[in-house]
């Protein structure tokens, strides 16, 4: 039996994790230790009969696979084979079948739990200076992901309805909560791209439990609905959101707080939403006090010249219009973070051919992303800068370059190497280009192949008939 709590197993896992992923001692406060991961795995899995691909080994390989430029399962097994050979352990088969089965055996709750607890641990260690008026700011945003076109994936995540059957790819919708201070993923909700209760509002409702009293939710206009805001206010969570396009703002009304800044009352809809029970609708207040302020964008190159920000932070003395305008501009970090996860970690096109493995692949990407953010936060803390000033790609490349050297460092030399790694990570800053203007066009031409209009098997049949 494989016991993840035995000293020998933990020692091997610590070595494997450092060789394939990163040394958790590099993360903020050193709270993301391999001992903590082993405890979570033991609680979720317990003892198993696996010898080579134990749950701990599988988790390490999975994260190493996500962080590597080679996302293949064969490459992951090859890295394990090389690690075992370097330590004089018995060789394992280079075939990736055993590893794929081991990933399937991981409990569905394991990787999500590691993501949530890693974000909580990192958030507890962050300096107060990273907060907004001493409060945690949480970003909410959604996106979509593509995956292999298999019958199982199509059933769980149908393709776009405008595409012909067999000509498109399954699409999953994901909504994530991210911390503004460190960029870590607090939680995520995954659903299909169409169907009842699969929209971003429904997925965000499933994530409300991850918010705490005193939090500030920062989101775009899509989430600016009465029912969503009133539910958050009841939880003690404030919001800073852009005004929805279908709601008009008249600064001649309400209680004036300054130029183009006033307090108004939002009124509840007359009709009940289909997903809401009658009791919930009856218990909802009819009126919600809100603050609205206009933000004007003076810099050239921005598509938006002005916008209205709505918030439940009603006190202009505690939260000035300049503070709120600057905070809403920081909402763009949600777009950048999701882009980093999808492009830098290559989560935009998934590889798994079964829905349950697709979900695990998504959670593995989010966990690897949190580990990177933890190292960036530690580098920022040591060098007295904000985590948002550090490049995620630069951090990933640095950790990749130092991985083998750091794993081979002696106990006496390890602190010096760790300091060098964190100094290198902190040196890769995000460029400060406030006046940069770039058109939204693509210069590199795509290949001149026509789009697929019929399923591949029909296209093959036509080619065979044509000779």
N, C-alpha and C positions, 0 to 999 in steps of 0.2 A: 504494500500500500504506500502511496505517496502522501506524506504529511507536510503541508506547507508551513507548519509551525516548527518543524525540527530544525536544529541549528545548521546541520549540513545542507538541508534544502534551501534555507534562507541564504547561506553563504554562496551557494551556486547561483541562486537567483540574483543576488546582489552583483555578482561578477557578470552574469549574462546581461542584466539590465544596463549596467554601466557600459558594456561593450557594444550593445545594439541600440540602445535608446539614449540615455544620458545618466549621469550620476545625480540622483535626487538631492545630494548635498549642495548642488549648485542652485537649488530653488530657494525662493524667499523664506527665510527663517528655518530652512532645512526641515520643514514640516512634511514634505512629500518624500518620505523615506520608503525604502523597499520593505522595511518591517511593517509599516502601515499598510502598504499594498498587500503584503502576505496575510495580514490579519483580516483584511476585507475579503480576500480570496478564500481564506479558511472559513469565514462566516457564511459566504455564499455557496461554496462548493463542498468544503470538508475534505476528508481523505478520499483519494481516488486510487484506482488500480493502474493508472497511466505511469509508464516508466520514462519514456522519452518526452512525449508531448504532455507533460503535466499542465494543470491550469496556469501555474506561474510561468512556465516556459512558454506556453501559448500566448499569454498576455504580453510577455516581453517580445516575442517574435511579431505579434500583431502590431505593436507600437513601432517596432523597428521597421516593419514593412511600410507603415504609413509615412514615417519620416525619411525613408530612403528614396532616392531618385528612381529606383527600380521597385515598382509596386507589386511585382509578381510573387505568387506563393512559392514558386521554385527558387527565386532569389532568397526568400526568407529562410527556406530550409537549407540552402547552401551556406548562408551565414551561420546557422546553428551548427552545421557540419564542420565549418572552419573553426568555430569557437571550441567545440568539443575536441577536435584534433589538436589544437594549440595547448589544451590542458591535459592531454594524455587520457581522455575519456574514450570509451568504446565508440566506434563510429555508428552513425545512424544511416538509414536509407536515404539517398538523395531524392527519392520520390516524394512528391508533396501531398499524396493522398492522406497520409496519417495526420499531417498538420491541418488540412482542410476539415477532416472529421473532428479534430480536437477543437477547432474554432466553433464548429456547430454545437459541440457539447458544452461550451461556456454558457452559464445561465444568462438569460436575457437581462436580468437585473444587475449583473456584475459591473459591466462597463459604465452604464448610467450612474450607478452609485459612486464609482471612482471619479467620474466627472464632477458630480455635485459636491462630493466631499473635498476634492482637490481645490475647487473654487472657494469653498468655505474656509478651508485652512489657509489659503493664500490671502483671502480677504481679511482674516483676523490678524495677519502679520503686517499689513500695509501701514505705513506712517499716516498720521492724521492729516498731514499736509496734502495728501493725494485726494482728499475728500472735498466736496463742495459744501462750504459752510458747515463742515463737520458731519455731513450726511452722505450716505452712499448713493450714487447715481447709477441706475440700471438702464441699459439700452435694450430696446426691443425692436426686432426687425425680422423679416422673413425672406425666403429665397426658395428656389427649386433646384433639384438635382436630377441628373439623368443616370441611367443604369442599363445593363444588357437587356436586350429584347428577348425575354423568355416568357413562356405562358404563365409561370408562377408570378413573375414580376408584373406582367400585364394585368393579372387578376387583382393584385394588391395595389398597384400604382399605375392606373390606366394612362395611356398616352394621350396627347392632345386630341380633342374631338375633331378638329379640322383635318387631321391626317388620316389617310386611308389605312385600314388594318394591314399590318405587316410592313408599313413604310415609316413608322415612327418608333420612338423609344419610350419606355415607361418613365414617368415623372413623379418624383416625390416632392412634397412641400414640407419645409422645415421652418419653424419659428424658434429663434434663440433669444435668451436673455444674457447679456454681457455686462460686465462691470466697466464703468468708464475709467476707473482709476488704473486697473491693471490689464483690462482687455480679456480677462478670463471668461469662459462660458459658464454661467451659473446653472443653466438647465436648457433643455431643448424639447420640443414637441414635434413629432414626425407624423405626417399623414399623406393621403393621396392628394393629387392636384385637382380633383373634381369630386363632386358628390356632397351629400349633406354633412354638415358639421366638419368639413375639411378645410374651411377657409382660415385665414390668419387670425381672425377674431376668435374662432372656436379653439384654435390651438393655443392662443394666448390665455384663454380662460383656464386651460389645463395647467398653466404655469404660474398662476397667481399665488399658489401656496409657497413658492420659492421667494416671494417678496416679504419683507419684514416691515413692521411699523417704523416710520422714520425714513424709509427709502424714497427716492424720487425716480419716477419712471420717465424716461426720455424717449419719445417716439415720433414718427412722422404723422401726417394728417390722416392716414388710413385708420389709425387707432383712436381718432377723435370722435368718439361716440358717447352719448349720455350714459348708457348702461355700463360701459367699460369703466368710465371714470368714476361713477358713483360707487361701483363695487370696490375700486381701489381706495377711494376716500374712506369707505367704511373700515378698511383694513389699516388705516393710518398711513397710507401711501399717497404722496403727492405726485402730480403729473406736470410735465412741461411738454406740450404737444403743439404742432402746427394746426391752425384752424382748417377745418375741412372746407372744400370748395363750395359745398351746398349750404353752408351756414354764413349768413351775411353779418358783417360787423359795422355798427353805426356808433362812432365815438361821440355823437351828440347825446346819446342816451346813457343811462347808468350813472354811477358815482365816479366822477373824474378824479384821477390820481396824478395827472400830469398830461403833457401833450401826447395825444394818441395812446393813452393808457387809462383804463377805467375798469370798474367792477360792474358786472352784469349778472343777470339770473338766466340760467338755462332751464328750460322746462321739459318735463318728461314727455315722451311720445304718447299719443292718445291710444295707439294700438299696441297690443302685447306682441313681443317677438315670438316666433314659433317655437324656439328652443327653451323659452322661459315659462315656468309654471305660473298659474294664476296667483298662487300665494306669493311667489317671488315678485311678481309684477305689482301686487297690491302693497307689499312692504316697501317698495322703492319710493323714495321721496319724490315729490312732484317738482321741486325746485332745487337747483344746485348753484350756489354762488361761484362765479368764475371771474378770473382776471384776464383781460385781453389787452394786448399791446402790439403796436405796429413796429416792425423792424425794417429799416430801409438799408439796402445794400448799396454802398457808395462806390465800391471798387468795380472797375471795368472787367469784363470777361465773364461775369456771373450771369447765368440765364435768368435767374430770379432777381428782380429789382426791389421788390418789397414783399413782405409776408406778415401775417398776423399770428402771433404766438399766444396760446391760451394755457393757463396754468391755474392750479389750486393754491399756489403760493401767493396769498392775497396781500401780505404786508409789504408795502413799498419801502418801508424803512429797513426791513431785514433783507429784502431781495429787490435790489434796484433793477430798473429796466435794462441797464448795461449788463448786470450779472446774468439776467435771464436771456438776453440776446446772445451773449457769449456762450451760455450753456447750451442753447438750442443749436448754435453753430457746431458745437462738439458732437451733435447727433450724427454728423457725417462719419464719425468713427465707426458706427455700426455698419455702414456700407463698406468701409475699408477693412474691418475685421472679417466680415463674411467673405469679402473678395480674397483676403489672405488665406482663409481656410479652404476656399474652393480652388484657388489658383496656386498659391505657394505650396499647400499640402495636397493639391490635386484631388479635391473631393467633388469637383464639378461633375465628373463622369466616374461613377462607381464601377466596381469590377464583379461583384458577387451576383450569382444567378438565381438566388432564392431570397424571398422577402425577409426572412428572419436573419439571414446573413447580411443583407443590405443594411438593416437597422444596426447590427453590431459593427459594421464597417463605418457607419456614420459616427457612432459613439466612440470608436477607436480614434478617428480623426479628431474629434473634440477633446479627447483625453490627451492625445499627443500635443494638440494646440495649447492646452492648459499647462502642460509641462514646459513647453517653450516659453510661455508667458511667465511662468514661475522663475525661470532662469533670467529672463529679461528684467523682471521686477527686482531680483536680487542684485543684478548688475546696476540697475538704476539707484537702488538704495545705497549701495557702497560708494557710488560715484556722484551722489547728490544731484540726480537729474530725474525727470519724470519718466515713467515707463513708456509713455506714448512717444517719447523722443527717439526711441530705439527701433531699428528696423527688424521686423520679424524674419525676413529672409536672411539678413546678415547674421542674426542669432542662430538660425538653423544651419547656415553654412559653417559658422564657427564651431558649433557643437559637433557637426559632422567631421570637420577636419581634426578636431582634438580628441575624438572619441577613443580611438585606439591608444593614443599616447597617454591620455588620462587614465584609462583602465590599467595600463602597464606601470603607472607611476608607483613608487614605493610609498609607504605610509609617511615617511619623513618628507618626501618631495611633493606629496599630494597637495598640501595647502598652497605652495608656490604655483603649481600648475592651475589650481582652481582660481587663484587670483589673476593669473594671466588670461584664463578663459573669460572671466567676467569683465576684465579690462578690455579685452578685444570685443566682446559683445557690446559694451557701453560705447565703444568708439564708432560703431556703425549707426550713425544718426539718420533719422528721417529728414530729408531735405526741407529746409524752411523756405518755401517758395510761394509767399502769399499772393504775389501778383502774376504768377504763371498762368498763361491762357493757352489751352490746347483744344482744337476742334475735335468733335466726336466723329472721327473718320478713321478708316483703316487703310494704310498705305499698301501693305503686302497683298497682292492679288491671290485669291483662292484658286485651286485647280479648276480647270474648265470642264468638269464632269457635270452631266445633267443630274437633277434631283431624282431620287427613286420615287416612282409613281405607282408601282405595283410590287407585291411581295417578291422577295428574292427568288423563291423557287419558281415563280411564274416567269421572271426575267431569264432565269437559266433555261427554262423549257423553250422560250422563244429563241434563245441563242442556239440551242441544239437543233431546232427546226430549221433555222436559217443556214445551218452548216458552217 
